Amino acid sequence: MNANLVLLCLAQGLFLTNNITFVAINGLVGLSLAPVGWMATLPVMGYVVGSALSTGLVARSQARWGRRASFQLGLLVALASCGLGVYAVMHHQFWLLVLTTLIAGYYSANAQLYRFAAAELCEASFREKAVSLVMAGGLIGAVIGPNLATHSRNMLDVPFAGAYAALAVVALVSLAIISFIRFPAAPVQHSKREEGRSLREIARQPTFVVAALAGALSYGVMNLLMAATPLAMQVCGLSFENTALVLQWHVIGMFAPGFFTGHLIKRFGTLQIMGVGAVLNFVCILVALSGIELHQFLVSSFLLGVGWNFLFTGSTTLSLSTYLPAEKDKAQAALNFCIFGTMAVTSFASGALVTTQGWSWLNEGSFAPVVIMSLAVLWLWRVQRSAPH
């Protein structure tokens, strides 16, 4: 650990504070403003569609201006989108709220690169642990996010308008933190040849394919279930305070393992830990299908978080071996595009399915992507075992 990694952990925590607050409120605000119920999670979808559309812009800004300036630009966009969010909620403008979250996606696309930046702030032998520890910074979001949503929702005259105002303050604090981090200089490229391989060549590698697939589907399953959880809990008669508690334990499950996931990967292997993550996803779905009491929402959401941590940390670590320093911007942009594209689909499907087909059907449908991830990890493990050493 070093000072730069500690600061990046804090920035990650504030990024997750933004995300968790968005998860907690956007579906409910959308439900109150949407013309019809199935549109309730369109603001959640707007966030990830904006992220997907921004990956190329972010890659170019990272290559041109470096990590710090690009991250700061993302936070300025976050600040502007929070102001728009307050206006949209105060004036009951549903489509403006969707546009607001679409714009906020640029910040998300930037901040999703914090985990890759972590590997650049330490020696090569520590990078698995660095990625894991920076992701553990999300625990800050687990503590602040649900409490921020709960205590700020009635801060202004219109419910939840205050939450967007509070997120503006979070963005300002994060902007100050990023300003103190010393990122290594980006490699200078003097010719086309020094840009490395084409994205097509990089994406043909089996390891890259599985890293992209596992990263996208693990986030997709997590997003599918968590975007629907506040709506499902409201339908089941549970309070917003209960929803905030469930989201808090979900995020603890997502990021508390970060303190030891890197160590487990170093000891047992990346694919083995990803396999455990897939198993935890299966168990989470089974618990969710067992009933609709508070403790079942709580346990299933916690297991979903831990399973995501193992799969996503593993896929990030896996991807680090698939590209050279000169190739990082395009490779990381491609990985994040896969993630955000999947999240966009699941964000829309989440609200549409839970309001039309029900919570149980949504969970049963989640088995398919978990099976696909499991088979992909098993396939790569067999490929690596059979490869000559």
N, C-alpha and C positions, 0 to 999 in steps of 0.2 A: 504493500500500500504506500501511497505518497499523497502529498497535498492535492495534486491535480485530480487523482482518482476520488478522493474524499469529496471534493467540490462537484465532480461529475455525478457522484452518488446523490448528492443533494439536488442537483438539477434533474436527475431522473425521478427523484421523489416528488418534486413539484410538477413535473410532466404528468406523472401518474395521478397526482391530486386533480389536475385538470381532467384527465380521462375518466376517473372514477366519478367525479362530480357530474360530468357529461352523461355517463351511464345512468347515474341515479336520477337525473332530472329530465334529460331530453325526451325520453319516451313518455313520461308523465305530462310534460309541457306539451309535447306533440299531441297526446291524446286529448288534452283540454282545448287545443286550438284547431286540430285537423278537421276538415269538412266531414270525413268519414273515419271510422275507427281503424280500418286497416292501414291508414296512412300514419298512424301514431309514431312509428319508428323511422319515418322519413328523415327527421333531423339527425338521428343516429346514423342513418345511411349517408346523409350528406357529408358528415364528418369523414367517413372512410372513403367515399367517392372523391372528395377533395384531396385526401391523402394520396390516393392512387394517381389522380391527375397531376399531382405535384411532384411525383418522384423524379421525373425527368428534369424539371426546373431545379429541384434541390440538388441533383447530381451535378448540374452545370454550375450552380452557385458554389457548391463545395469545391469543385475543381478550380474555379476561377478565383474565389476569395478565401478559401481555406475553411477549416472547421469553425473557428470562433465567429467570424463575420457572418457565416451562413446560419449558425445557430442563433445569433442575435437577431438577424432578419426574421427568422421564424417566430421569435418571441414578440417582435414588434407587430407582426401579423396577428398573433394571438391576442395582443392588447387591443388592436382595432376590432377584432371579431367579438371580443367581450362587450365592447361598447355597443356594437350592433345588436348583440343578443339582448342587452338590457332594453334597448329601444323596441325590438321586435316583440318582447314579452309585454312590455308596458302598453303597447298599442295593439296587442292581439293580432299580430301579423304572422300567420303561419308560414307563408312562403318566404318571407324575409328571414324567419328563423332557420329555415332550410338553407337559404343562401349563406347565412351567418356560419352555420356549421360546415358548409362547403368551403368557405374561406379559411376557417380554422384548421381544416385538413392540411394546409401548407405547414403550419406549426407541427402537426403530428408527424408529417413526412420527414421534417428536420430532426425532431427529437427521437424518432425511431433509430437514428444513426448514433445515438449516445452509446449504445452497446458495442458498436464497431469501434468507435473512438476510444473506448476503454482499453481495447487490445493494443492501441498505439501509444498509450501512456505508461507502459511498463515493459519489462524485459519479456522476450518471447516465452520463457519458461513459466511465466506467471499469467499468461493471457487468458487461459481458461478460467482461472480464479478471478481475474479482473473483470471479465464479462459477467460472471456470476455475481460478484460483489456489487457492481454498478446496478445490475438488475435488482439486487436486494435493497437498493435505495428506494425502490417502490414501496417499501414498508412505511415510508413517510406519508405516501399517498393513502395507504391503508388507514392510517390514523387520522390524517387531516381531511381527506376527501369526503367520507360519509358524514363526519361532524360538520364540515363546512356546508354541505348540502342541507343538513338538518337545521343548523343555526342561522343560516343566511336566507332560507327560503321565504321567510316572512319579514325580511329586513326592510323591504320597500313595499309600497302599497299593493302591488300585484304579486301573487305567489311566485316564487322562484326567480323573479327579476334580480333580487339581491344576490343570488348565487352567481350570476354572470358578472355582477359588479365585483364580487369577492375574487373571482378568477382573474380579473384584471390586476388586482394587487399581487396575486400569485405570479403572474407573468412578469411584473416589475421586479420582484425579488429574484426570480430566476435569471432575468436579464443581468442583474448585478453580479450574480454568482458566476455566470458564464464569462463575464468580463475579466475575472481573475484567473481563469484556467489557461495554462500555457500548453497549447497543442503543438505537436511537431509540425515543421513546415511540410507542405505537400511536395512530392517529388516534382522537380522541374522537367518538363518534356520539351525537347528541342526538335523532335521530328515525329512523323507519323508512326515510325517503327517503334519508338519508345513508349507508345501508348499501350503496347502489349497486344494480346490476342483479341480477336473480335468477340462480341458477346455470344455469338452462335457457337464458337469453339469452346468458350467457358461453359456454356449451358449444356454441352454434350456430355460432360463428365458425369458419371453415375453418382458421385458424391454430391455434386451440385444439384442434380435432379432431386435427390432424396432430401437434401437440406431445404430446397425451395418448397417441395411438397409438404414436408413435415412442418415447416414454419408457417406456411399458408393454412393448412388444414387444422393445425393445433389452435391457431388464432381464430379460424373460422368457427370451429366447434365451441370454443370459449365464448366468442361473440354472439353466436346463435342463441346460446342458452342464457347468457347474462343480460343481453339486451331485452329478452323476454321476461326475465325474472321479476323486475318491478311491476310489470303489467300483470303477470300471473299471480303475484302475491296480493295485488290490489283486488283482483277478481275473487281471490280466496278469502277476502275480508281481513287481511293482515295490514297493520298500520305502516305508515312511511318510516317510523322509527325502527320497526322490525326489518323493513327493506334495507335501511341504512346499515343495520347490524349484520345482515346477511352479506351485503356487499363488502363490508369491512373484513369479515372473515374470509371471503373469497379472495380479496387482495392480499391478506396475510398469507393465504395458501399460495398465491402467485409469487410472492417475493421473499417470504421468510426463508424458504429453502435456498435462496441465493447465497446464504452464508456457508453452505456446505455442498451445493450442487457441483461447483467447480472441482472440489476435492474428490467427490464421488466419480466424476468423469475421468479425472487423472488416475484414479485407482482402479475402476472397473471397466472404463471404456465408454466412449460417447454413445454408441449404438445400444449398449446394454441399458444405460440410464434412460434413453429415449423409449426403449421397450417397456420399462417400468412406468413411464409416463402414460403410454398407451393403455396399459392395464388399469391405471388409476382413472383414466377417462371412462373405461367400461364400468368400473365400480360406481363412479359418480352417477352415470345414467341409470343404473339399477336402483340406487338409493332414491333418485328423483322420481322414478316410476313407482316407488313403494308407498307414496302418500303425499299429501299436501299440507302437512303440519309444519310449523316453524322449524323444528329440529331437522326435518327432512330437507327443507330448502337450505338450511345452514350447513349440514354435513355434505350434501351433494355439491354445493357451491365451493366449499373448502377443498374437497377432493379434486374438483375441476381445476381450481387454481394450482394445486401442487402438480397435477398431471401436465398442465400447460407449462409450468416452470421447467420440468424435466425435458419436455419435448422442445420447447422454444430455445432454452439455453443450449441444449444438445444440437439443435439445427444450426444455431449461430456459430457454435464452436466448430461444427462440421464444415461450415462454409468457409472458415478462415483458411483452410488448406487448398481451396479451389481457385484462388486468384493471386496475382502478384500485386505489389504496392501500386504500380502504375495502372492496374486494372480495377482498383477497388471501387471507384465511383460508379462505373457502369455495372459492376457485379452486384454491389450493394443496392443500387437503384432497382435492378431487376428482381432481387430477392424481396425488397419491400413492395414492389408493384404486385408481385404474386400475393403477398399478404393482404394488401389493401384491396385488391380486386376481389379476393375471396371474402373479405370482411364486408365489402359493399353488398355482395349478394346475400350474405347471411344476415346483415342488418335489416334489409328489406324483408327477407323471408321470415325473420324472427317475429316482427310485428304482425305480418299478414297471417302467418300460420297460427300463432298463439291466440289471435282474436277470432280466427275462423275454424281452426281444427282442434285447438286445445293444447294444454301443456303436455299431456302424455304423448300425443302424436308427435310433438316437436322433439321430445326426448328419444322416442323410438327411431325417428329419422336420423338422429345424430350417430346411431350405430354405424351407418355406412361410411362416413369419412374416417371414423376411428379404425375400422377394419382396413381401409385403404392405407392409412398411415402405418399400421402394424405390419402389413404385407410388404410395404416399401422398405421399412427398416430391416425386416428379416431378409429381404432380397439383397440389400447392400451388404449385410453381414455375411451372407453366403458368397457374394462376389469377392469381398475382401479376404475371406478365408481361403478361397480357391486361387487367389492371385499369387504368383511366384514372389518369394521374398528375396 
